[in-house]
Amino acid sequence: MSDQLSPLPATLDAFRQGTLPLNTLVQKWRCAAAEHQPALPQRYQDVLERILTQLESSALFSEESCSFSQTDIVNALGDWLAKARALG
């Protein structure tokens, strides 16, 4: 499974560097999750969707806020990816 998820770290790096728009990042992650279903357990799908929804919500704020820290949410994507790859 880790090979199937291998393109995702590059999307995180590109987003952090400002070369990948948020909506494209979210789309790529949702597509990757859909393509790997049912390889990923449903709980992983649920957590990923929650993180992506939070990330989309964070775009409504122009700066980091108490409720929506884009940095923390992107870090959560990295954590999710590490755990998902460990399944494989």
Jmol script that loads the backbone (N, CA, C; Angstrom):
load data "model"
ATOM      1  N   MET A   1       0.810  -1.187   0.000  1.00  0.00           N
ATOM      2  CA  MET A   1       0.000   0.000   0.000  1.00  0.00           C
ATOM      3  C   MET A   1       0.855   1.253   0.000  1.00  0.00           C
ATOM      4  N   SER A   2       2.041   1.198   0.643  1.00  0.00           N
ATOM      5  CA  SER A   2       2.863   2.404   0.727  1.00  0.00           C
ATOM      6  C   SER A   2       3.251   2.915  -0.654  1.00  0.00           C
ATOM      7  N   ASP A   3       3.439   2.008  -1.631  1.00  0.00           N
ATOM      8  CA  ASP A   3       3.757   2.456  -2.987  1.00  0.00           C
ATOM      9  C   ASP A   3       2.594   3.211  -3.602  1.00  0.00           C
ATOM     10  N   GLN A   4       1.382   2.801  -3.281  1.00  0.00           N
ATOM     11  CA  GLN A   4       0.191   3.463  -3.817  1.00  0.00           C
ATOM     12  C   GLN A   4       0.035   4.868  -3.255  1.00  0.00           C
ATOM     13  N   LEU A   5       0.551   5.103  -2.061  1.00  0.00           N
ATOM     14  CA  LEU A   5       0.435   6.404  -1.419  1.00  0.00           C
ATOM     15  C   LEU A   5       1.674   7.269  -1.621  1.00  0.00           C
ATOM     16  N   SER A   6       2.664   6.747  -2.311  1.00  0.00           N
ATOM     17  CA  SER A   6       3.938   7.453  -2.448  1.00  0.00           C
ATOM     18  C   SER A   6       3.853   8.829  -3.115  1.00  0.00           C
ATOM     19  N   PRO A   7       2.890   9.115  -3.992  1.00  0.00           N
ATOM     20  CA  PRO A   7       2.825  10.473  -4.560  1.00  0.00           C
ATOM     21  C   PRO A   7       2.372  11.556  -3.564  1.00  0.00           C
ATOM     22  N   LEU A   8       1.756  11.149  -2.455  1.00  0.00           N
ATOM     23  CA  LEU A   8       1.166  12.133  -1.550  1.00  0.00           C
ATOM     24  C   LEU A   8       2.167  13.017  -0.810  1.00  0.00           C
ATOM     25  N   PRO A   9       3.327  12.522  -0.366  1.00  0.00           N
ATOM     26  CA  PRO A   9       4.259  13.432   0.315  1.00  0.00           C
ATOM     27  C   PRO A   9       4.666  14.625  -0.543  1.00  0.00           C
ATOM     28  N   ALA A  10       4.812  14.419  -1.833  1.00  0.00           N
ATOM     29  CA  ALA A  10       5.193  15.520  -2.725  1.00  0.00           C
ATOM     30  C   ALA A  10       4.107  16.594  -2.762  1.00  0.00           C
ATOM     31  N   THR A  11       2.846  16.190  -2.612  1.00  0.00           N
ATOM     32  CA  THR A  11       1.771  17.179  -2.612  1.00  0.00           C
ATOM     33  C   THR A  11       1.824  18.026  -1.341  1.00  0.00           C
ATOM     34  N   LEU A  12       2.185  17.403  -0.229  1.00  0.00           N
ATOM     35  CA  LEU A  12       2.331  18.170   1.020  1.00  0.00           C
ATOM     36  C   LEU A  12       3.463  19.176   0.892  1.00  0.00           C
ATOM     37  N   ASP A  13       4.587  18.720   0.357  1.00  0.00           N
ATOM     38  CA  ASP A  13       5.733  19.623   0.173  1.00  0.00           C
ATOM     39  C   ASP A  13       5.372  20.787  -0.743  1.00  0.00           C
ATOM     40  N   ALA A  14       4.701  20.485  -1.848  1.00  0.00           N
ATOM     41  CA  ALA A  14       4.331  21.532  -2.796  1.00  0.00           C
ATOM     42  C   ALA A  14       3.359  22.527  -2.154  1.00  0.00           C
ATOM     43  N   PHE A  15       2.429  22.029  -1.362  1.00  0.00           N
ATOM     44  CA  PHE A  15       1.487  22.932  -0.691  1.00  0.00           C
ATOM     45  C   PHE A  15       2.228  23.824   0.305  1.00  0.00           C
ATOM     46  N   ARG A  16       3.114  23.225   1.081  1.00  0.00           N
ATOM     47  CA  ARG A  16       3.876  24.004   2.069  1.00  0.00           C
ATOM     48  C   ARG A  16       4.738  25.073   1.403  1.00  0.00           C
ATOM     49  N   GLN A  17       5.207  24.786   0.190  1.00  0.00           N
ATOM     50  CA  GLN A  17       6.046  25.744  -0.532  1.00  0.00           C
ATOM     51  C   GLN A  17       5.210  26.771  -1.302  1.00  0.00           C
ATOM     52  N   GLY A  18       3.916  26.583  -1.298  1.00  0.00           N
ATOM     53  CA  GLY A  18       3.034  27.531  -1.970  1.00  0.00           C
ATOM     54  C   GLY A  18       2.876  27.294  -3.461  1.00  0.00           C
ATOM     55  N   THR A  19       3.304  26.133  -3.951  1.00  0.00           N
ATOM     56  CA  THR A  19       3.197  25.853  -5.376  1.00  0.00           C
ATOM     57  C   THR A  19       1.992  24.976  -5.736  1.00  0.00           C
ATOM     58  N   LEU A  20       1.265  24.518  -4.730  1.00  0.00           N
ATOM     59  CA  LEU A  20       0.073  23.705  -4.971  1.00  0.00           C
ATOM     60  C   LEU A  20      -1.088  24.334  -4.215  1.00  0.00           C
ATOM     61  N   PRO A  21      -2.140  24.726  -4.921  1.00  0.00           N
ATOM     62  CA  PRO A  21      -3.291  25.332  -4.245  1.00  0.00           C
ATOM     63  C   PRO A  21      -3.984  24.333  -3.310  1.00  0.00           C
ATOM     64  N   LEU A  22      -4.611  24.860  -2.289  1.00  0.00           N
ATOM     65  CA  LEU A  22      -5.288  24.029  -1.298  1.00  0.00           C
ATOM     66  C   LEU A  22      -6.324  23.120  -1.937  1.00  0.00           C
ATOM     67  N   ASN A  23      -7.129  23.647  -2.848  1.00  0.00           N
ATOM     68  CA  ASN A  23      -8.177  22.817  -3.457  1.00  0.00           C
ATOM     69  C   ASN A  23      -7.586  21.656  -4.254  1.00  0.00           C
ATOM     70  N   THR A  24      -6.432  21.849  -4.862  1.00  0.00           N
ATOM     71  CA  THR A  24      -5.777  20.768  -5.605  1.00  0.00           C
ATOM     72  C   THR A  24      -5.224  19.722  -4.647  1.00  0.00           C
ATOM     73  N   LEU A  25      -4.642  20.177  -3.543  1.00  0.00           N
ATOM     74  CA  LEU A  25      -4.141  19.251  -2.520  1.00  0.00           C
ATOM     75  C   LEU A  25      -5.268  18.360  -2.022  1.00  0.00           C
ATOM     76  N   VAL A  26      -6.374  18.971  -1.658  1.00  0.00           N
ATOM     77  CA  VAL A  26      -7.514  18.215  -1.133  1.00  0.00           C
ATOM     78  C   VAL A  26      -8.038  17.239  -2.181  1.00  0.00           C
ATOM     79  N   GLN A  27      -8.135  17.686  -3.417  1.00  0.00           N
ATOM     80  CA  GLN A  27      -8.627  16.820  -4.497  1.00  0.00           C
ATOM     81  C   GLN A  27      -7.708  15.614  -4.690  1.00  0.00           C
ATOM     82  N   LYS A  28      -6.415  15.840  -4.698  1.00  0.00           N
ATOM     83  CA  LYS A  28      -5.461  14.732  -4.903  1.00  0.00           C
ATOM     84  C   LYS A  28      -5.556  13.715  -3.769  1.00  0.00           C
ATOM     85  N   TRP A  29      -5.692  14.204  -2.541  1.00  0.00           N
ATOM     86  CA  TRP A  29      -5.794  13.288  -1.397  1.00  0.00           C
ATOM     87  C   TRP A  29      -7.105  12.511  -1.423  1.00  0.00           C
ATOM     88  N   ARG A  30      -8.185  13.170  -1.779  1.00  0.00           N
ATOM     89  CA  ARG A  30      -9.470  12.461  -1.858  1.00  0.00           C
ATOM     90  C   ARG A  30      -9.436  11.399  -2.954  1.00  0.00           C
ATOM     91  N   CYS A  31      -8.849  11.735  -4.078  1.00  0.00           N
ATOM     92  CA  CYS A  31      -8.732  10.767  -5.182  1.00  0.00           C
ATOM     93  C   CYS A  31      -7.871   9.579  -4.773  1.00  0.00           C
ATOM     94  N   ALA A  32      -6.765   9.861  -4.108  1.00  0.00           N
ATOM     95  CA  ALA A  32      -5.871   8.782  -3.667  1.00  0.00           C
ATOM     96  C   ALA A  32      -6.595   7.852  -2.700  1.00  0.00           C
ATOM     97  N   ALA A  33      -7.360   8.423  -1.783  1.00  0.00           N
ATOM     98  CA  ALA A  33      -8.098   7.603  -0.822  1.00  0.00           C
ATOM     99  C   ALA A  33      -9.153   6.759  -1.533  1.00  0.00           C
ATOM    100  N   ALA A  34      -9.852   7.351  -2.480  1.00  0.00           N
ATOM    101  CA  ALA A  34     -10.885   6.619  -3.217  1.00  0.00           C
ATOM    102  C   ALA A  34     -10.286   5.484  -4.044  1.00  0.00           C
ATOM    103  N   GLU A  35      -9.127   5.730  -4.625  1.00  0.00           N
ATOM    104  CA  GLU A  35      -8.475   4.708  -5.450  1.00  0.00           C
ATOM    105  C   GLU A  35      -7.991   3.531  -4.619  1.00  0.00           C
ATOM    106  N   HIS A  36      -7.731   3.759  -3.354  1.00  0.00           N
ATOM    107  CA  HIS A  36      -7.165   2.703  -2.519  1.00  0.00           C
ATOM    108  C   HIS A  36      -8.193   2.047  -1.615  1.00  0.00           C
ATOM    109  N   GLN A  37      -9.440   2.381  -1.855  1.00  0.00           N
ATOM    110  CA  GLN A  37     -10.503   1.738  -1.112  1.00  0.00           C
ATOM    111  C   GLN A  37     -10.782   0.405  -1.781  1.00  0.00           C
ATOM    112  N   PRO A  38     -10.905  -0.707  -1.161  1.00  0.00           N
ATOM    113  CA  PRO A  38     -11.009  -0.937   0.263  1.00  0.00           C
ATOM    114  C   PRO A  38      -9.674  -1.267   0.935  1.00  0.00           C
ATOM    115  N   ALA A  39      -8.549  -0.994   0.291  1.00  0.00           N
ATOM    116  CA  ALA A  39      -7.254  -1.320   0.890  1.00  0.00           C
ATOM    117  C   ALA A  39      -7.062  -0.613   2.231  1.00  0.00           C
ATOM    118  N   LEU A  40      -7.577   0.600   2.339  1.00  0.00           N
ATOM    119  CA  LEU A  40      -7.511   1.316   3.611  1.00  0.00           C
ATOM    120  C   LEU A  40      -8.760   1.000   4.426  1.00  0.00           C
ATOM    121  N   PRO A  41      -8.582   0.721   5.703  1.00  0.00           N
ATOM    122  CA  PRO A  41      -9.763   0.486   6.551  1.00  0.00           C
ATOM    123  C   PRO A  41     -10.671   1.717   6.569  1.00  0.00           C
ATOM    124  N   GLN A  42     -11.941   1.501   6.794  1.00  0.00           N
ATOM    125  CA  GLN A  42     -12.919   2.584   6.784  1.00  0.00           C
ATOM    126  C   GLN A  42     -12.558   3.684   7.779  1.00  0.00           C
ATOM    127  N   ARG A  43     -12.010   3.322   8.926  1.00  0.00           N
ATOM    128  CA  ARG A  43     -11.668   4.354   9.911  1.00  0.00           C
ATOM    129  C   ARG A  43     -10.606   5.303   9.363  1.00  0.00           C
ATOM    130  N   TYR A  44      -9.712   4.806   8.511  1.00  0.00           N
ATOM    131  CA  TYR A  44      -8.710   5.674   7.887  1.00  0.00           C
ATOM    132  C   TYR A  44      -9.380   6.623   6.896  1.00  0.00           C
ATOM    133  N   GLN A  45     -10.337   6.106   6.163  1.00  0.00           N
ATOM    134  CA  GLN A  45     -11.089   6.943   5.234  1.00  0.00           C
ATOM    135  C   GLN A  45     -11.823   8.053   5.992  1.00  0.00           C
ATOM    136  N   ASP A  46     -12.438   7.679   7.106  1.00  0.00           N
ATOM    137  CA  ASP A  46     -13.209   8.647   7.899  1.00  0.00           C
ATOM    138  C   ASP A  46     -12.306   9.740   8.466  1.00  0.00           C
ATOM    139  N   VAL A  47     -11.170   9.339   9.012  1.00  0.00           N
ATOM    140  CA  VAL A  47     -10.246  10.320   9.594  1.00  0.00           C
ATOM    141  C   VAL A  47      -9.702  11.237   8.508  1.00  0.00           C
ATOM    142  N   LEU A  48      -9.336  10.672   7.365  1.00  0.00           N
ATOM    143  CA  LEU A  48      -8.819  11.491   6.277  1.00  0.00           C
ATOM    144  C   LEU A  48      -9.850  12.515   5.829  1.00  0.00           C
ATOM    145  N   GLU A  49     -11.078  12.096   5.690  1.00  0.00           N
ATOM    146  CA  GLU A  49     -12.127  13.028   5.258  1.00  0.00           C
ATOM    147  C   GLU A  49     -12.312  14.149   6.283  1.00  0.00           C
ATOM    148  N   ARG A  50     -12.242  13.810   7.550  1.00  0.00           N
ATOM    149  CA  ARG A  50     -12.372  14.837   8.597  1.00  0.00           C
ATOM    150  C   ARG A  50     -11.225  15.848   8.509  1.00  0.00           C
ATOM    151  N   ILE A  51     -10.000  15.351   8.302  1.00  0.00           N
ATOM    152  CA  ILE A  51      -8.836  16.242   8.185  1.00  0.00           C
ATOM    153  C   ILE A  51      -8.968  17.137   6.952  1.00  0.00           C
ATOM    154  N   LEU A  52      -9.372  16.556   5.830  1.00  0.00           N
ATOM    155  CA  LEU A  52      -9.513  17.346   4.605  1.00  0.00           C
ATOM    156  C   LEU A  52     -10.610  18.396   4.736  1.00  0.00           C
ATOM    157  N   THR A  53     -11.685  18.053   5.415  1.00  0.00           N
ATOM    158  CA  THR A  53     -12.757  19.020   5.646  1.00  0.00           C
ATOM    159  C   THR A  53     -12.257  20.171   6.518  1.00  0.00           C
ATOM    160  N   GLN A  54     -11.474  19.853   7.547  1.00  0.00           N
ATOM    161  CA  GLN A  54     -10.896  20.895   8.393  1.00  0.00           C
ATOM    162  C   GLN A  54      -9.960  21.785   7.585  1.00  0.00           C
ATOM    163  N   LEU A  55      -9.191  21.173   6.706  1.00  0.00           N
ATOM    164  CA  LEU A  55      -8.267  21.942   5.876  1.00  0.00           C
ATOM    165  C   LEU A  55      -9.036  22.893   4.963  1.00  0.00           C
ATOM    166  N   GLU A  56     -10.107  22.410   4.358  1.00  0.00           N
ATOM    167  CA  GLU A  56     -10.936  23.277   3.522  1.00  0.00           C
ATOM    168  C   GLU A  56     -11.526  24.422   4.353  1.00  0.00           C
ATOM    169  N   SER A  57     -11.948  24.129   5.561  1.00  0.00           N
ATOM    170  CA  SER A  57     -12.501  25.166   6.438  1.00  0.00           C
ATOM    171  C   SER A  57     -11.451  26.186   6.823  1.00  0.00           C
ATOM    172  N   SER A  58     -10.221  25.751   6.964  1.00  0.00           N
ATOM    173  CA  SER A  58      -9.148  26.668   7.353  1.00  0.00           C
ATOM    174  C   SER A  58      -8.911  27.727   6.279  1.00  0.00           C
ATOM    175  N   ALA A  59      -9.294  27.440   5.051  1.00  0.00           N
ATOM    176  CA  ALA A  59      -9.104  28.390   3.959  1.00  0.00           C
ATOM    177  C   ALA A  59     -10.021  29.607   4.107  1.00  0.00           C
ATOM    178  N   LEU A  60     -11.020  29.494   4.955  1.00  0.00           N
ATOM    179  CA  LEU A  60     -11.938  30.614   5.169  1.00  0.00           C
ATOM    180  C   LEU A  60     -11.303  31.715   6.014  1.00  0.00           C
ATOM    181  N   PHE A  61     -10.186  31.390   6.648  1.00  0.00           N
ATOM    182  CA  PHE A  61      -9.497  32.357   7.502  1.00  0.00           C
ATOM    183  C   PHE A  61      -8.228  32.818   6.805  1.00  0.00           C
ATOM    184  N   SER A  62      -7.930  34.096   6.901  1.00  0.00           N
ATOM    185  CA  SER A  62      -6.748  34.620   6.214  1.00  0.00           C
ATOM    186  C   SER A  62      -5.467  34.361   7.000  1.00  0.00           C
ATOM    187  N   GLU A  63      -5.586  34.083   8.280  1.00  0.00           N
ATOM    188  CA  GLU A  63      -4.417  33.819   9.109  1.00  0.00           C
ATOM    189  C   GLU A  63      -4.682  32.578   9.937  1.00  0.00           C
ATOM    190  N   GLU A  64      -3.637  32.120  10.639  1.00  0.00           N
ATOM    191  CA  GLU A  64      -3.799  31.012  11.565  1.00  0.00           C
ATOM    192  C   GLU A  64      -4.787  31.450  12.644  1.00  0.00           C
ATOM    193  N   SER A  65      -5.696  30.589  13.011  1.00  0.00           N
ATOM    194  CA  SER A  65      -6.633  30.916  14.077  1.00  0.00           C
ATOM    195  C   SER A  65      -6.587  29.815  15.122  1.00  0.00           C
ATOM    196  N   CYS A  66      -7.212  30.050  16.235  1.00  0.00           N
ATOM    197  CA  CYS A  66      -7.238  29.047  17.292  1.00  0.00           C
ATOM    198  C   CYS A  66      -7.929  27.768  16.822  1.00  0.00           C
ATOM    199  N   SER A  67      -8.953  27.933  16.030  1.00  0.00           N
ATOM    200  CA  SER A  67      -9.745  26.786  15.598  1.00  0.00           C
ATOM    201  C   SER A  67      -9.158  26.075  14.387  1.00  0.00           C
ATOM    202  N   PHE A  68      -8.521  26.828  13.492  1.00  0.00           N
ATOM    203  CA  PHE A  68      -8.083  26.255  12.233  1.00  0.00           C
ATOM    204  C   PHE A  68      -6.648  26.669  11.919  1.00  0.00           C
ATOM    205  N   SER A  69      -5.722  25.914  12.410  1.00  0.00           N
ATOM    206  CA  SER A  69      -4.323  26.152  12.068  1.00  0.00           C
ATOM    207  C   SER A  69      -3.998  25.286  10.860  1.00  0.00           C
ATOM    208  N   GLN A  70      -3.816  25.926   9.704  1.00  0.00           N
ATOM    209  CA  GLN A  70      -3.495  25.159   8.492  1.00  0.00           C
ATOM    210  C   GLN A  70      -2.232  24.338   8.681  1.00  0.00           C
ATOM    211  N   THR A  71      -1.255  24.900   9.363  1.00  0.00           N
ATOM    212  CA  THR A  71      -0.003  24.178   9.595  1.00  0.00           C
ATOM    213  C   THR A  71      -0.266  22.893  10.366  1.00  0.00           C
ATOM    214  N   ASP A  72      -1.054  22.989  11.428  1.00  0.00           N
ATOM    215  CA  ASP A  72      -1.363  21.800  12.224  1.00  0.00           C
ATOM    216  C   ASP A  72      -2.155  20.777  11.424  1.00  0.00           C
ATOM    217  N   ILE A  73      -3.076  21.266  10.603  1.00  0.00           N
ATOM    218  CA  ILE A  73      -3.902  20.350   9.818  1.00  0.00           C
ATOM    219  C   ILE A  73      -3.055  19.651   8.750  1.00  0.00           C
ATOM    220  N   VAL A  74      -2.153  20.381   8.117  1.00  0.00           N
ATOM    221  CA  VAL A  74      -1.266  19.761   7.125  1.00  0.00           C
ATOM    222  C   VAL A  74      -0.343  18.751   7.824  1.00  0.00           C
ATOM    223  N   ASN A  75       0.115  19.080   9.015  1.00  0.00           N
ATOM    224  CA  ASN A  75       0.914  18.126   9.784  1.00  0.00           C
ATOM    225  C   ASN A  75       0.106  16.875  10.113  1.00  0.00           C
ATOM    226  N   ALA A  76      -1.188  17.053  10.384  1.00  0.00           N
ATOM    227  CA  ALA A  76      -2.060  15.903  10.642  1.00  0.00           C
ATOM    228  C   ALA A  76      -2.174  15.016   9.401  1.00  0.00           C
ATOM    229  N   LEU A  77      -2.180  15.622   8.219  1.00  0.00           N
ATOM    230  CA  LEU A  77      -2.168  14.822   6.981  1.00  0.00           C
ATOM    231  C   LEU A  77      -0.905  13.981   6.902  1.00  0.00           C
ATOM    232  N   GLY A  78       0.230  14.592   7.253  1.00  0.00           N
ATOM    233  CA  GLY A  78       1.492  13.850   7.254  1.00  0.00           C
ATOM    234  C   GLY A  78       1.458  12.689   8.240  1.00  0.00           C
ATOM    235  N   ASP A  79       0.879  12.922   9.416  1.00  0.00           N
ATOM    236  CA  ASP A  79       0.749  11.853  10.411  1.00  0.00           C
ATOM    237  C   ASP A  79      -0.160  10.743   9.897  1.00  0.00           C
ATOM    238  N   TRP A  80      -1.279  11.147   9.287  1.00  0.00           N
ATOM    239  CA  TRP A  80      -2.203  10.156   8.737  1.00  0.00           C
ATOM    240  C   TRP A  80      -1.486   9.309   7.689  1.00  0.00           C
ATOM    241  N   LEU A  81      -0.718   9.964   6.819  1.00  0.00           N
ATOM    242  CA  LEU A  81      -0.014   9.242   5.768  1.00  0.00           C
ATOM    243  C   LEU A  81       0.978   8.241   6.351  1.00  0.00           C
ATOM    244  N   ALA A  82       1.711   8.643   7.363  1.00  0.00           N
ATOM    245  CA  ALA A  82       2.677   7.723   7.994  1.00  0.00           C
ATOM    246  C   ALA A  82       1.972   6.490   8.557  1.00  0.00           C
ATOM    247  N   LYS A  83       0.831   6.694   9.186  1.00  0.00           N
ATOM    248  CA  LYS A  83       0.090   5.554   9.754  1.00  0.00           C
ATOM    249  C   LYS A  83      -0.516   4.687   8.670  1.00  0.00           C
ATOM    250  N   ALA A  84      -1.020   5.309   7.619  1.00  0.00           N
ATOM    251  CA  ALA A  84      -1.599   4.544   6.512  1.00  0.00           C
ATOM    252  C   ALA A  84      -0.526   3.718   5.806  1.00  0.00           C
ATOM    253  N   ARG A  85       0.653   4.289   5.642  1.00  0.00           N
ATOM    254  CA  ARG A  85       1.737   3.548   4.984  1.00  0.00           C
ATOM    255  C   ARG A  85       2.227   2.404   5.854  1.00  0.00           C
ATOM    256  N   ALA A  86       2.132   2.559   7.171  1.00  0.00           N
ATOM    257  CA  ALA A  86       2.563   1.495   8.087  1.00  0.00           C
ATOM    258  C   ALA A  86       1.665   0.267   7.987  1.00  0.00           C
ATOM    259  N   LEU A  87       0.452   0.452   7.479  1.00  0.00           N
ATOM    260  CA  LEU A  87      -0.465  -0.682   7.296  1.00  0.00           C
ATOM    261  C   LEU A  87       0.070  -1.674   6.261  1.00  0.00           C
ATOM    262  N   GLY A  88       0.777  -1.126   5.270  1.00  0.00           N
ATOM    263  CA  GLY A  88       1.236  -1.936   4.158  1.00  0.00           C
ATOM    264  C   GLY A  88       2.418  -2.726   4.499  1.00  0.00           C
TER     265      GLY A  88
END
end "model"
wireframe off; spacefill off
backbone 0.3
color backbone group
